[in-house]
Amino acid sequence: MRITSGKTIFFVAGATSLLLLTFAYFAYPVPAGDALYFVVPAVQFTSKGELTSPLYPSEWMIDKIIDPTGMKRFLFYPPLFPLAVSVLMPEATPRGALLAIAFINVAVLCLSTLFFYKVAKKKKGAVWQKTLIVGLALIALASSLAENGRPEVLARLWLVLACLVPWYISKKYAYVVYGILAGLMFATHPPAGIFSLLILGIVFGVIYKWKDVVFEGSKILGIGFMVALGGIAVGPFGVRETIEATFRHVATVNHIIAEGTEKWFTLSNVITHYVSSPATPFYGLVIILFVVESVLLYWKYRARLASPLITLLCAVILMYALGKVTYNMGHVFYISLFAPLMFAIFILFFLEQKWRWKSATVIILLLVATGFVRTALLFPFFLKQEVTLETARADFAKRVISYEGKDKWIGVTGGLWTLTEKYEKVYAYNTWPEKPKKGTALIFFQERYSGMRYPPAIDGCALTYDAFSKRLPQIFGIKLGNTMPGYGYAVYDCFNL
């Protein structure tokens, strides 16, 4: 690949990284999903020295099964992600946490750029084709980086570092680095640790005879085990206590999900998670393309595999495990975690195939890239909103001060946990249209991106303030979303609770 192509690729990476940092500085996009369960503990640890998850609903299993003390200690996952975020936070606020996450995401993007560049450089092909496919892969990767507050953020960093090992670490010592990264992965995201070992098994089956696979794998597992224990030990809780609580959490979640699988797997849910998700758009097509390309690559190179049975066995187990995850839970973020590796395979496949497969790969990467492009296009609309994070935080502080010292609760929905760092009497009211919990004084209700442009009725509460945006984001008459992006919210006084 010529240096001019390299300059173009690294320019795309630099511009995208700058956008990610800018978004985080303005606390955009508004945090959603599970972020409150993983990011709030980081804020708590930085501001108070307590690794707790105060917004984890008390009616869920955390108080009853994971932490019987009722202190809501962060025990349902290993501690490395919130600890890493707390270390990187420039300030002990939700904005500081979002900046810390952006720092990790930028590192992932830059390292992925290097990884994609290395992969493309190994194959023959026109410079413009390499530039096109690598650039698309980077923007597609950025789609899943713009909105995330889960451990996948940090786990993705360990993944891309592992992908670069063959280029920078000699084969003699590679097992040491793989072991360290595997341990860090387990101390960050246990399911990703299991998936990563299966991927490593696939790779080792390609280059090693089965005896060497066992030998190298044993060394990696030994190092990984010790590093994982060390990673858990840096947290404020005991290693055994954390591991046991994590297993209880997994068992409980699996039981709940197993009971509701048939209700979950509907056409609307599939479209929401695998087609129209802002962070993982069209990932259903990514999964299909990845499976097809993997099968074709295996068939093409099967004669060169040192241990084809190991490669095939690990691949089948991996596909089964990921299939269970995607079918039972809709956890597409488990798939997007491995986007750097999947997109590298797309690049490799693109450079080896004829135009039919090249076109399919480009089209799917273009579709995935629309997630980040849409996020960028909505950013000017976000900046023009009258309600900013600062004004919303000031209003929150002014309204709740009269309830300090009283046995009253403040409910928040969506990403409005960012309005404070004082969570002692704050709870996540994400069960609407159910009635708020007893003793609730105020509800701060975030404007939903599903098209809710007017505050809904809440049983037992009266609407007292409406800062919802009634306009739609449009460019040249084309609607970019169902609701304006931002911190629009409504406030309810709950007199009868």
C-alpha positions as CSV (number, residue, x, y, z in Angstrom):
1,M,0.0,0.0,0.0
2,R,1.4,3.4,-0.9
3,I,2.1,6.1,1.6
4,T,-0.6,8.3,0.0
5,S,-3.2,5.6,0.9
6,G,-1.8,5.4,4.4
7,K,-2.2,9.2,4.8
8,T,-5.8,9.1,3.7
9,I,-6.6,6.2,6.1
10,F,-4.9,7.9,9.1
11,F,-6.6,11.2,8.3
12,V,-10.0,9.4,8.5
13,A,-9.0,7.9,11.8
14,G,-7.8,11.2,13.1
15,A,-11.0,13.1,12.1
16,T,-13.2,10.3,13.5
17,S,-11.2,10.3,16.8
18,L,-11.6,14.1,17.1
19,L,-15.4,13.8,16.6
20,L,-15.6,11.1,19.3
21,L,-13.7,13.4,21.8
22,T,-15.9,16.3,20.8
23,F,-19.1,14.3,21.3
24,A,-17.9,13.2,24.8
25,Y,-17.0,16.8,25.8
26,F,-20.6,17.9,25.1
27,A,-22.0,14.6,26.7
28,Y,-23.4,13.5,23.4
29,P,-25.1,11.2,22.6
30,V,-27.1,11.1,25.8
31,P,-26.1,7.9,27.6
32,A,-28.6,5.1,27.2
33,G,-29.1,1.4,28.0
34,D,-27.0,-0.2,30.7
35,A,-24.6,2.8,31.1
36,L,-26.2,3.7,34.4
37,Y,-25.3,0.3,35.9
38,F,-21.6,0.5,34.8
39,V,-20.7,4.2,34.5
40,V,-22.4,5.4,37.7
41,P,-20.2,3.1,39.8
42,A,-17.1,4.7,38.2
43,V,-18.4,8.1,39.1
44,Q,-19.2,6.9,42.6
45,F,-15.7,5.4,43.0
46,T,-14.0,8.7,41.9
47,S,-16.2,11.0,44.0
48,K,-16.7,8.9,47.1
49,G,-14.3,6.0,46.9
50,E,-17.2,3.6,46.8
51,L,-17.6,1.1,44.0
52,T,-21.4,0.8,44.2
53,S,-24.2,0.7,41.7
54,P,-26.9,2.8,43.5
55,L,-29.3,2.9,40.5
56,Y,-29.5,-0.9,40.1
57,P,-33.2,-1.4,40.8
58,S,-33.8,-2.8,44.3
59,E,-36.6,-5.0,43.1
60,W,-34.1,-6.8,40.9
61,M,-31.7,-9.6,42.0
62,I,-28.8,-7.5,43.2
63,D,-30.1,-7.0,46.7
64,K,-31.6,-10.4,47.1
65,I,-29.0,-12.6,45.4
66,I,-25.8,-10.8,44.5
67,D,-25.3,-8.5,47.5
68,P,-27.5,-9.5,50.5
69,T,-26.1,-6.6,52.5
70,G,-28.3,-4.2,50.5
71,M,-25.4,-1.8,49.9
72,K,-25.6,-2.3,46.1
73,R,-21.9,-3.1,45.8
74,F,-20.6,-3.5,42.3
75,L,-20.4,-7.3,42.4
76,F,-22.4,-8.5,39.4
77,Y,-19.4,-8.0,37.1
78,P,-15.6,-7.9,37.5
79,P,-14.4,-4.4,38.5
80,L,-11.9,-3.5,35.8
81,F,-14.1,-1.5,33.5
82,P,-15.5,1.0,36.1
83,L,-12.0,1.2,37.8
84,A,-10.4,2.0,34.4
85,V,-13.0,4.7,33.7
86,S,-12.5,6.2,37.2
87,V,-8.7,6.4,36.6
88,L,-9.2,8.1,33.3
89,M,-11.9,10.6,34.3
90,P,-10.6,14.2,34.2
91,E,-13.4,15.1,36.7
92,A,-15.7,13.2,39.1
93,T,-18.8,13.8,37.0
94,P,-20.8,11.9,34.4
95,R,-19.2,14.2,31.8
96,G,-15.8,13.1,33.1
97,A,-16.9,9.4,32.8
98,L,-18.0,10.0,29.2
99,L,-14.6,11.6,28.3
100,A,-12.8,8.6,29.9
101,I,-14.8,6.2,27.7
102,A,-14.0,8.4,24.7
103,F,-10.3,8.1,25.5
104,I,-10.6,4.3,25.4
105,N,-12.6,4.4,22.2
106,V,-10.1,6.6,20.5
107,A,-7.3,4.2,21.5
108,V,-9.4,1.4,20.0
109,L,-10.0,3.3,16.8
110,C,-6.3,4.2,16.4
111,L,-5.1,0.7,17.1
112,S,-7.8,-0.7,14.8
113,T,-6.5,1.7,12.1
114,L,-3.1,0.2,12.4
115,F,-4.5,-3.3,12.4
116,F,-6.6,-2.8,9.3
117,Y,-3.7,-1.1,7.5
118,K,-1.5,-4.1,8.3
119,V,-4.1,-6.6,7.0
120,A,-4.6,-4.6,3.8
121,K,-0.9,-4.2,3.2
122,K,-0.4,-8.0,3.2
123,K,-2.7,-8.5,0.2
124,K,-2.3,-7.4,-3.4
125,G,-4.9,-5.0,-4.8
126,A,-5.5,-1.5,-6.1
127,V,-4.6,1.3,-3.7
128,W,-8.0,2.9,-4.1
129,Q,-9.7,-0.3,-3.2
130,K,-7.6,-0.7,-0.1
131,T,-8.2,2.9,0.9
132,L,-12.0,2.5,0.3
133,I,-12.4,-0.7,2.3
134,V,-10.3,0.3,5.3
135,G,-11.9,3.7,5.4
136,L,-15.4,2.2,5.4
137,A,-14.4,-0.3,8.1
138,L,-13.1,2.5,10.3
139,I,-16.3,4.5,10.0
140,A,-18.4,1.4,10.5
141,L,-16.4,0.6,13.6
142,A,-17.0,4.1,14.9
143,S,-20.8,3.5,14.8
144,S,-20.5,1.1,17.8
145,L,-18.1,3.4,19.6
146,A,-20.3,6.5,19.7
147,E,-22.8,5.0,22.1
148,N,-21.6,2.7,24.7
149,G,-21.2,2.6,28.5
150,R,-20.7,-1.1,29.1
151,P,-17.6,-3.2,29.7
152,E,-17.4,-4.0,26.0
153,V,-15.6,-0.6,25.7
154,L,-12.6,-1.8,27.6
155,A,-12.8,-5.4,26.3
156,R,-12.6,-4.1,22.8
157,L,-9.2,-2.6,23.6
158,W,-7.8,-5.9,24.8
159,L,-9.1,-7.5,21.7
160,V,-7.5,-5.2,19.2
161,L,-4.2,-5.3,21.2
162,A,-4.3,-9.1,20.8
163,C,-4.9,-8.8,17.1
164,L,-1.7,-6.8,16.8
165,V,0.5,-9.3,18.6
166,P,1.6,-11.2,15.5
167,W,3.1,-8.0,14.1
168,Y,4.9,-6.8,17.1
169,I,5.7,-9.7,19.4
170,S,7.9,-12.6,18.5
171,K,6.3,-16.0,18.3
172,K,8.5,-17.2,21.2
173,Y,7.0,-14.7,23.6
174,A,3.5,-14.2,22.1
175,Y,1.9,-16.6,24.6
176,V,2.9,-14.2,27.5
177,V,1.1,-11.3,25.9
178,Y,-1.9,-13.4,24.9
179,G,-2.1,-14.7,28.5
180,I,-2.0,-11.2,30.0
181,L,-4.6,-9.9,27.6
182,A,-6.8,-13.0,28.2
183,G,-6.6,-12.3,32.0
184,L,-7.5,-8.6,31.5
185,M,-10.4,-9.7,29.3
186,F,-11.8,-12.0,32.0
187,A,-11.3,-9.3,34.7
188,T,-13.3,-6.9,32.4
189,H,-15.9,-9.1,30.6
190,P,-16.1,-12.8,31.4
191,P,-18.3,-13.8,28.4
192,A,-15.9,-11.9,26.1
193,G,-13.0,-13.8,27.7
194,I,-14.6,-17.1,26.8
195,F,-15.3,-16.0,23.2
196,S,-11.7,-14.7,22.9
197,L,-10.2,-18.1,24.0
198,L,-12.3,-19.8,21.4
199,I,-11.1,-17.4,18.7
200,L,-7.5,-18.0,19.8
201,G,-8.2,-21.7,19.5
202,I,-9.3,-21.2,15.9
203,V,-6.1,-19.3,15.2
204,F,-3.9,-21.8,16.9
205,G,-5.6,-24.6,15.0
206,V,-4.5,-22.9,11.8
207,I,-0.8,-22.6,12.8
208,Y,-0.1,-25.4,15.4
209,K,-0.4,-29.1,15.6
210,W,-2.7,-30.3,18.3
211,K,0.1,-31.0,20.8
212,D,1.4,-27.5,20.4
213,V,-2.1,-26.1,20.7
214,V,-2.5,-27.9,24.1
215,F,1.0,-26.7,25.2
216,E,0.7,-23.1,24.1
217,G,-2.9,-23.0,25.3
218,S,-2.0,-24.3,28.8
219,K,0.6,-21.6,29.2
220,I,-1.9,-18.9,28.1
221,L,-4.5,-20.2,30.5
222,G,-2.1,-20.3,33.4
223,I,-0.9,-16.7,32.8
224,G,-4.5,-15.6,32.1
225,F,-5.8,-17.1,35.3
226,M,-3.2,-15.3,37.5
227,V,-3.7,-12.0,35.6
228,A,-7.5,-12.3,35.9
229,L,-7.3,-12.8,39.7
230,G,-4.9,-9.8,39.9
231,G,-7.3,-7.7,37.9
232,I,-10.2,-8.6,40.2
233,A,-8.0,-8.1,43.3
234,V,-7.4,-4.4,42.5
235,G,-11.1,-3.8,43.2
236,P,-12.3,-3.0,46.7
237,F,-14.0,-6.4,47.3
238,G,-12.6,-9.9,47.8
239,V,-11.7,-12.0,44.8
240,R,-13.8,-15.0,45.9
241,E,-16.7,-12.7,46.7
242,T,-16.6,-11.1,43.3
243,I,-16.3,-14.3,41.4
244,E,-19.2,-16.0,43.3
245,A,-21.4,-12.9,42.9
246,T,-20.7,-12.8,39.2
247,F,-21.6,-16.4,38.8
248,R,-24.8,-15.8,40.7
249,H,-25.6,-12.9,38.5
250,V,-25.0,-14.9,35.3
251,A,-27.1,-17.8,36.6
252,T,-30.0,-15.6,37.5
253,V,-30.0,-13.6,34.3
254,N,-29.8,-16.8,32.2
255,H,-32.8,-18.2,34.2
256,I,-34.8,-15.0,33.6
257,I,-33.9,-14.9,29.9
258,A,-34.7,-18.6,29.4
259,E,-38.2,-18.0,30.6
260,G,-38.8,-15.1,28.3
261,T,-37.0,-16.1,25.1
262,E,-40.2,-16.8,23.1
263,K,-41.6,-13.4,24.1
264,W,-38.4,-11.6,23.3
265,F,-37.7,-13.0,19.8
266,T,-40.3,-11.1,17.8
267,L,-39.9,-9.4,14.5
268,S,-40.0,-5.9,16.0
269,N,-37.3,-6.8,18.5
270,V,-35.1,-8.3,15.8
271,I,-35.5,-5.1,13.7
272,T,-34.7,-2.9,16.8
273,H,-31.6,-4.8,17.8
274,Y,-30.2,-6.0,14.5
275,V,-31.3,-3.4,11.9
276,S,-32.3,0.0,13.4
277,S,-30.1,0.2,16.5
278,P,-28.2,3.6,16.4
279,A,-25.0,2.0,17.7
280,T,-25.2,-1.3,15.8
281,P,-27.2,-0.6,12.6
282,F,-27.7,-3.6,10.2
283,Y,-25.5,-5.8,12.4
284,G,-27.9,-8.7,11.4
285,L,-26.3,-8.4,8.0
286,V,-22.9,-8.2,9.5
287,I,-23.5,-11.5,11.3
288,I,-24.7,-13.2,8.1
289,L,-21.8,-11.9,6.0
290,F,-19.3,-12.9,8.7
291,V,-20.6,-16.4,8.9
292,V,-20.6,-16.8,5.1
293,E,-17.1,-15.3,4.7
294,S,-15.7,-17.5,7.5
295,V,-17.1,-20.6,5.9
296,L,-15.7,-19.7,2.5
297,L,-12.3,-18.8,3.9
298,Y,-12.2,-22.1,5.9
299,W,-13.0,-24.1,2.8
300,K,-10.4,-22.2,0.7
301,Y,-7.6,-22.7,3.2
302,R,-8.6,-26.0,4.8
303,A,-5.7,-27.9,3.3
304,R,-3.2,-25.5,5.0
305,L,-4.6,-25.9,8.5
306,A,-2.2,-27.5,11.0
307,S,-5.1,-28.8,13.2
308,P,-8.3,-28.5,11.2
309,L,-10.3,-30.4,13.8
310,I,-9.4,-27.9,16.6
311,T,-10.2,-24.9,14.3
312,L,-13.6,-26.4,13.3
313,L,-14.5,-27.4,16.9
314,C,-13.7,-24.0,18.3
315,A,-15.6,-22.3,15.4
316,V,-18.7,-24.4,16.0
317,I,-18.7,-23.8,19.7
318,L,-18.2,-20.1,19.2
319,M,-21.0,-19.9,16.6
320,Y,-23.3,-21.8,19.0
321,A,-22.5,-19.6,21.9
322,L,-22.9,-16.4,20.0
323,G,-26.1,-17.8,18.4
324,K,-27.5,-18.4,21.9
325,V,-26.6,-14.9,23.0
326,T,-28.1,-13.2,20.0
327,Y,-31.3,-15.4,19.9
328,N,-32.0,-15.5,23.7
329,M,-30.9,-12.0,24.8
330,G,-30.5,-9.7,21.7
331,H,-27.2,-8.7,23.2
332,V,-25.8,-7.4,19.9
333,F,-23.1,-5.5,21.8
334,Y,-21.5,-8.9,22.4
335,I,-21.1,-9.1,18.6
336,S,-20.0,-5.4,18.1
337,L,-17.3,-6.0,20.7
338,F,-15.5,-8.1,18.1
339,A,-16.1,-5.6,15.3
340,P,-12.3,-4.9,14.8
341,L,-11.7,-8.6,14.1
342,M,-14.8,-9.1,12.0
343,F,-14.0,-6.0,9.9
344,A,-10.4,-7.1,9.4
345,I,-11.8,-10.4,8.0
346,F,-14.1,-8.3,5.7
347,I,-11.0,-6.4,4.5
348,L,-9.1,-9.7,3.8
349,F,-12.1,-11.2,2.1
350,F,-12.7,-8.1,0.0
351,L,-9.2,-8.1,-1.3
352,E,-9.3,-11.7,-2.3
353,Q,-12.7,-11.9,-4.0
354,K,-14.3,-10.8,-7.2
355,W,-16.8,-8.0,-7.6
356,R,-19.9,-9.8,-6.4
357,W,-18.5,-10.4,-2.9
358,K,-16.6,-7.1,-3.0
359,S,-19.9,-5.3,-3.6
360,A,-21.7,-7.2,-0.8
361,T,-19.0,-6.3,1.7
362,V,-18.9,-2.6,0.7
363,I,-22.7,-2.3,0.9
364,I,-22.9,-3.9,4.3
365,L,-20.1,-1.7,5.7
366,L,-21.8,1.3,4.2
367,L,-25.0,0.4,5.9
368,V,-23.3,-0.1,9.3
369,A,-21.4,3.2,8.8
370,T,-24.7,5.1,8.6
371,G,-24.9,4.8,12.4
372,F,-21.9,7.0,12.9
373,V,-22.8,9.3,10.0
374,R,-26.3,9.8,11.5
375,T,-24.8,10.5,14.9
376,A,-22.5,13.2,13.3
377,L,-25.4,14.7,11.3
378,L,-27.5,15.0,14.4
379,F,-24.8,16.7,16.4
380,P,-25.5,20.3,15.2
381,F,-29.2,19.8,16.1
382,F,-28.1,18.7,19.6
383,L,-26.0,21.8,20.0
384,K,-28.9,24.1,19.1
385,Q,-31.2,22.7,21.8
386,E,-32.2,25.1,24.5
387,V,-31.8,22.5,27.2
388,T,-28.2,21.5,27.7
389,L,-26.7,19.1,30.3
390,E,-25.5,22.2,32.3
391,T,-29.0,23.8,32.4
392,A,-30.7,20.5,33.2
393,R,-28.2,19.8,36.0
394,A,-28.8,23.3,37.5
395,D,-32.6,22.8,37.4
396,F,-32.3,19.4,39.0
397,A,-30.1,20.8,41.8
398,K,-32.6,23.7,42.4
399,R,-35.6,21.4,42.5
400,V,-34.3,18.6,44.7
401,I,-32.7,20.8,47.4
402,S,-35.9,21.3,49.2
403,Y,-36.2,17.5,49.7
404,E,-32.7,17.0,51.3
405,G,-32.9,15.3,54.6
406,K,-36.5,14.1,53.9
407,D,-37.5,10.5,53.3
408,K,-38.4,11.3,49.7
409,W,-37.2,9.8,46.4
410,I,-36.3,11.4,43.1
411,G,-37.0,9.3,40.0
412,V,-35.0,9.7,36.8
413,T,-35.5,8.0,33.4
414,G,-33.2,7.2,30.5
415,G,-29.9,9.0,30.6
416,L,-31.0,11.6,33.2
417,W,-28.8,10.0,35.8
418,T,-26.2,12.4,34.4
419,L,-28.0,15.3,36.2
420,T,-26.3,14.5,39.5
421,E,-23.6,12.6,41.3
422,K,-25.6,12.4,44.5
423,Y,-27.6,9.2,44.1
424,E,-28.5,8.5,47.8
425,K,-32.2,9.3,47.2
426,V,-32.3,8.9,43.4
427,Y,-33.6,5.8,41.6
428,A,-34.0,4.8,38.0
429,Y,-37.7,5.0,37.1
430,N,-37.6,3.0,33.9
431,T,-40.8,1.0,34.5
432,W,-43.2,3.6,33.1
433,P,-46.2,3.4,32.6
434,E,-46.2,1.7,36.0
435,K,-46.7,3.9,39.0
436,P,-43.5,5.3,40.6
437,K,-42.3,3.9,43.8
438,K,-43.9,4.9,47.1
439,G,-42.3,8.1,48.6
440,T,-41.4,9.6,45.2
441,A,-41.4,13.4,45.3
442,L,-40.3,14.3,41.8
443,I,-39.9,12.5,38.5
444,F,-37.4,13.7,35.8
445,F,-38.7,12.1,32.6
446,Q,-36.3,12.2,29.6
447,E,-37.8,12.8,26.1
448,R,-37.7,9.5,24.4
449,Y,-36.1,9.0,20.9
450,S,-39.0,6.7,19.9
451,G,-41.0,9.8,18.8
452,M,-42.4,10.8,22.2
453,R,-42.5,14.6,21.7
454,Y,-45.0,15.3,24.5
455,P,-44.7,14.3,28.2
456,P,-46.9,11.3,29.0
457,A,-49.3,11.0,32.0
458,I,-47.7,9.4,35.1
459,D,-50.1,7.8,37.6
460,G,-50.0,9.7,40.9
461,C,-48.0,12.7,39.5
462,A,-48.7,16.0,37.9
463,L,-46.7,17.6,35.1
464,T,-45.1,20.8,36.3
465,Y,-42.4,21.5,33.7
466,D,-42.1,20.6,30.0
467,A,-38.8,21.0,28.2
468,F,-39.5,18.5,25.5
469,S,-38.6,19.5,22.0
470,K,-41.6,19.5,19.6
471,R,-39.5,19.7,16.4
472,L,-38.0,17.0,14.3
473,P,-34.4,16.9,13.0
474,Q,-34.4,17.2,9.2
475,I,-31.9,17.9,6.4
476,F,-33.4,18.9,3.0
477,G,-36.7,17.6,4.2
478,I,-35.2,14.2,5.1
479,K,-36.1,13.1,8.7
480,L,-33.0,12.0,10.6
481,G,-34.9,10.9,13.7
482,N,-38.2,10.6,15.5
483,T,-37.1,13.1,18.2
484,M,-34.6,15.9,18.6
485,P,-31.4,14.6,20.2
486,G,-30.6,16.1,23.6
487,Y,-31.5,16.4,27.2
488,G,-35.1,17.4,26.8
489,Y,-37.1,16.4,29.9
490,A,-40.2,16.9,31.9
491,V,-40.7,17.3,35.6
492,Y,-43.5,15.8,37.6
493,D,-44.6,16.5,41.2
494,C,-45.8,13.3,42.8
495,F,-48.2,14.5,45.5
496,N,-50.1,11.3,46.1
497,L,-47.2,8.8,46.6
